[in-house]
Amino acid sequence: MSTEGPGPSVRAEVVSRLTGSSVTGLHPVGGGDICVSSEATLSDGRTVFVKARSGMPPTFFAAEARGLRRLGAVRGGVPVPEVVAHDDSCLVLEWLEAGPPSKASAELFGRTLAATHGSGGGVFGSADGDGWIATLPLPAGPWPSWADMWAEGRVLPYLRAAVDAGALAAGDARDIDRVLAELALLAGPVEPPALVHGDLWAGNVLWCADGIARLVDPAAHGGHRETDLAMLALFGCPHLDRVLGAYRDAAPLGDGWRARVPLHQLHPVLVHAVLFGGSYGARAGRLARASLQAG
């Protein structure tokens, strides 16, 4: 898979066309590895956040906008920034002032995340067409069960891509295949589809100055709620113990959920192996062996 840069910066005329207001200021801001991010000041007094990437299919930003609106529609769920506008080249969102995470905001995040999940995903996968995780396509399905989705639509495509890219050793690939063969035993109690963020590493939780966390950069679909929680732990979420404690008070988790964390981390680590190579392939192998041992 290609890991070329996100392309040229945001163009003021594009933002003006999408917002219906001329741009009086446009400044780059820090962001992820996928898109160029900017703060735009508009002549009508608004400040907006703009993320852009060239060369992506028309569904790229449309899928993100759809996911944000779906997550934002959940009553009592984790809020999201308002989608102002989008086209094939960029996505315009309301500007939110960042703030430090606190124990109180982490507990609120845990409770509202439980409400988001509890609103239901409808199906395992998506009824709205394929999505994206970073710059990689995310198959829609739908599938009859979470295990089918995890095997066919999440792990296998990225396992093959990681092998093709030379990012995964043969022994690690075999151990991941063993996980898929035993998935029915490893998956834990059967649960209905939850509405999940789908790419919920700590960087996609925006801690805001008003003390309320927001979800950004979703790959929203119907999935397993343990996947979002496992991904929060993958790269370190502030006050994670408070998040999980408040979540479990609101929506208890199935027996053995801690032992299934490596299983739910397997797909995002394979995505990283495809995109970035490095040590992620070996890490995926370790997660597979931990899953097998736990099972």
C-alpha positions in Angstrom: 0.0 0.0 0.0 1.1 3.5 -0.8 2.0 5.9 2.1 2.5 9.0 0.0 1.9 12.4 1.7 -1.5 14.1 1.8 -0.7 16.5 -1.0 -1.1 20.3 -1.2 -2.4 22.4 1.6 -6.0 23.7 1.8 -7.0 26.3 -0.8 -8.9 29.3 0.5 -11.2 29.4 -2.5 -12.4 25.9 -1.9 -13.2 26.7 1.7 -15.0 29.9 0.6 -17.1 28.0 -1.9 -18.1 25.3 0.6 -18.9 27.6 3.5 -20.4 30.5 1.5 -18.1 32.9 3.3 -14.8 34.4 2.2 -11.7 33.3 4.0 -9.8 36.0 5.9 -7.2 33.8 7.5 -5.9 30.3 6.9 -3.2 28.7 9.1 -1.8 25.2 9.2 -2.4 23.3 12.5 -1.0 20.0 13.7 -2.8 16.8 12.7 -2.2 13.2 11.8 -0.2 11.6 9.1 -3.2 11.2 6.7 -4.4 14.8 5.9 -3.3 18.4 5.9 -5.1 20.3 8.6 -5.8 24.1 8.8 -7.7 26.6 10.8 -9.7 29.0 8.7 -11.2 32.3 9.8 -14.3 33.4 7.8 -15.6 36.8 7.0 -18.9 36.0 8.8 -17.0 35.5 12.1 -16.8 31.8 12.1 -13.7 29.8 12.7 -13.6 26.3 11.1 -11.3 23.3 11.0 -10.4 22.0 7.5 -8.7 18.7 6.7 -7.7 18.0 3.1 -6.0 15.3 1.1 -5.6 15.1 -2.7 -6.0 12.1 -4.9 -8.6 10.2 -2.8 -11.9 8.8 -4.2 -15.1 10.9 -3.8 -16.2 8.5 -1.0 -13.3 9.4 1.3 -14.5 12.5 3.0 -18.2 11.7 2.3 -17.8 8.5 4.5 -16.2 10.5 7.3 -18.9 13.1 7.2 -21.6 10.4 7.3 -19.9 8.7 10.2 -19.7 11.9 12.2 -23.3 12.6 11.6 -24.3 9.1 12.6 -22.3 9.2 15.8 -23.5 12.7 16.6 -27.2 11.8 16.3 -27.0 9.4 19.3 -28.9 11.0 22.2 -26.6 11.0 25.3 -23.7 9.7 23.3 -20.2 11.2 22.8 -20.6 14.4 20.8 -18.7 15.1 17.6 -17.8 18.4 15.8 -20.5 19.7 13.5 -20.0 18.9 9.8 -20.1 22.2 8.0 -19.4 21.0 4.5 -17.3 18.6 2.4 -16.4 17.8 -1.1 -14.0 15.4 -2.8 -10.9 17.2 -1.6 -11.6 18.3 2.0 -13.9 18.2 5.0 -14.9 21.4 6.9 -15.8 21.1 10.6 -16.7 23.4 13.4 -13.7 24.7 15.3 -13.4 23.3 18.9 -10.9 24.6 21.5 -8.8 21.8 22.9 -8.3 21.5 26.6 -6.5 19.1 29.0 -8.2 15.8 29.9 -9.3 15.4 33.5 -10.6 12.6 35.6 -14.1 14.1 35.4 -14.0 14.5 31.6 -12.7 10.9 31.3 -15.6 9.5 33.4 -18.1 11.5 31.3 -16.5 10.1 28.1 -16.8 6.6 29.4 -20.5 7.0 30.2 -21.3 8.7 26.9 -19.3 6.1 24.9 -21.5 3.4 26.5 -24.5 5.3 25.3 -23.0 5.5 21.7 -22.4 1.8 21.6 -25.8 1.0 23.2 -27.6 2.9 20.4 -27.0 -0.1 18.2 -25.1 -0.6 14.9 -28.0 -2.2 13.0 -25.8 -4.7 11.2 -22.3 -6.0 11.5 -20.5 -3.8 9.0 -22.4 -1.0 7.3 -25.5 -0.6 5.2 -24.1 2.6 3.7 -21.3 1.2 1.6 -17.6 0.8 2.1 -15.7 3.1 4.3 -12.1 4.0 5.1 -9.6 3.5 7.9 -6.8 5.9 7.4 -6.2 5.7 3.6 -7.2 2.0 3.4 -10.7 0.8 2.3 -12.9 -0.7 5.0 -15.3 -3.3 3.6 -18.9 -2.7 4.4 -20.4 -6.2 4.4 -22.8 -6.6 6.1 -22.0 -10.0 7.8 -24.2 -12.3 9.9 -22.0 -12.2 12.9 -19.1 -10.2 14.5 -16.8 -13.2 14.0 -17.5 -13.3 10.3 -17.0 -9.5 10.0 -13.7 -9.6 12.0 -12.3 -12.5 10.0 -13.5 -11.6 6.5 -13.8 -7.9 6.5 -11.2 -6.8 9.1 -8.3 -9.2 9.7 -7.9 -11.1 6.4 -7.7 -8.2 3.9 -5.0 -6.5 5.9 -3.2 -9.7 6.7 -2.9 -10.3 3.0 -1.9 -6.8 2.3 0.8 -6.9 5.1 2.2 -10.1 3.7 2.3 -8.7 0.1 4.0 -5.5 1.5 6.7 -7.7 3.2 5.6 -6.2 6.6 4.7 -9.6 8.2 6.9 -12.6 8.8 5.6 -16.0 7.7 5.4 -17.3 11.3 3.4 -14.3 12.5 1.0 -14.7 9.5 0.5 -18.4 10.4 -0.3 -17.5 14.0 -2.9 -14.9 12.8 -4.4 -17.6 10.6 -4.7 -19.8 13.7 -6.6 -17.1 15.5 -9.1 -16.9 12.6 -9.5 -20.6 12.6 -10.4 -20.6 16.4 -12.3 -17.3 16.3 -15.6 -18.9 17.4 -13.9 -20.0 20.6 -12.0 -16.7 21.2 -14.8 -14.2 20.5 -16.5 -14.5 23.9 -20.2 -14.0 24.6 -22.3 -13.1 21.5 -23.5 -9.5 21.5 -25.7 -7.5 19.1 -24.0 -4.9 16.8 -22.9 -1.8 18.6 -22.4 1.5 16.9 -18.6 1.8 17.1 -16.2 4.6 16.2 -14.1 2.0 14.4 -10.7 3.8 14.7 -10.7 4.9 18.4 -7.1 5.3 19.2 -6.4 8.1 21.7 -5.6 10.6 19.0 -9.2 10.4 17.8 -10.6 11.6 21.2 -10.5 15.4 21.2 -10.4 16.7 24.8 -12.1 20.1 24.7 -11.8 23.2 26.9 -15.4 22.8 28.0 -14.6 19.5 29.7 -16.4 17.4 27.2 -14.5 15.0 24.9 -15.5 14.7 21.2 -15.0 11.9 18.7 -13.2 12.7 15.5 -11.9 10.8 12.4 -14.4 7.9 12.7 -14.6 4.7 10.7 -18.1 4.2 12.1 -19.9 0.9 11.6 -21.8 -1.8 13.4 -19.2 -3.8 15.3 -18.2 -5.1 18.8 -18.0 -2.5 21.6 -14.9 -4.2 23.0 -13.0 -3.2 19.8 -13.3 0.5 20.6 -12.2 0.0 24.2 -9.3 -2.2 23.2 -8.1 0.4 20.7 -8.2 3.2 23.4 -5.6 1.1 25.2 -3.4 0.5 22.1 -1.5 3.7 22.2 -2.4 5.0 25.6 -5.6 7.0 26.4 -5.4 9.6 29.3 -7.2 8.4 32.5 -8.1 5.1 30.7 -8.9 3.5 34.1 -11.5 6.2 34.7 -12.9 5.8 31.2 -13.3 2.1 31.5 -14.6 2.3 35.1 -17.4 4.7 34.1 -18.1 2.7 31.0 -18.5 -0.6 32.9 -20.8 1.1 35.5 -23.1 2.2 32.7 -22.8 -0.9 30.5 -21.1 -4.0 32.1 -18.8 -5.9 29.8 -18.9 -9.7 29.1 -16.9 -12.1 31.1 -13.3 -12.3 30.0 -13.2 -9.0 28.2 -9.7 -8.2 29.4 -8.3 -11.4 27.9 -9.9 -10.4 24.6 -8.1 -7.1 24.3 -5.3 -8.5 22.1 -7.9 -10.1 19.7 -9.6 -6.7 19.3 -6.3 -4.9 18.7 -5.2 -7.2 15.9 -7.0 -5.4 13.1 -5.7 -1.9 13.9 -2.1 -3.1 14.3 -2.3 -4.9 10.9 -3.6 -1.6 9.4 -0.5 0.1 10.9 1.7 -2.7 9.5 0.3 -2.1 6.0 0.7 1.7 6.2 4.0 2.0 8.1 5.7 -1.3 8.2 8.4 -1.2 10.9 7.7 -3.3 14.0 3.9 -3.4 13.6 4.0 -6.8 11.8 5.9 -8.4 14.7 3.5 -6.7 17.1 0.5 -8.3 15.2 2.1 -11.7 15.6 2.5 -11.1 19.4 -1.2 -10.1 19.6 -2.2 -13.3 17.8 -0.2 -15.5 20.2 -1.6 -13.6 23.2 -5.1 -14.2 21.9 -4.5 -17.9 21.4 -3.0 -18.2 24.9 -5.9 -16.3 26.5 -8.4 -18.5 24.6 
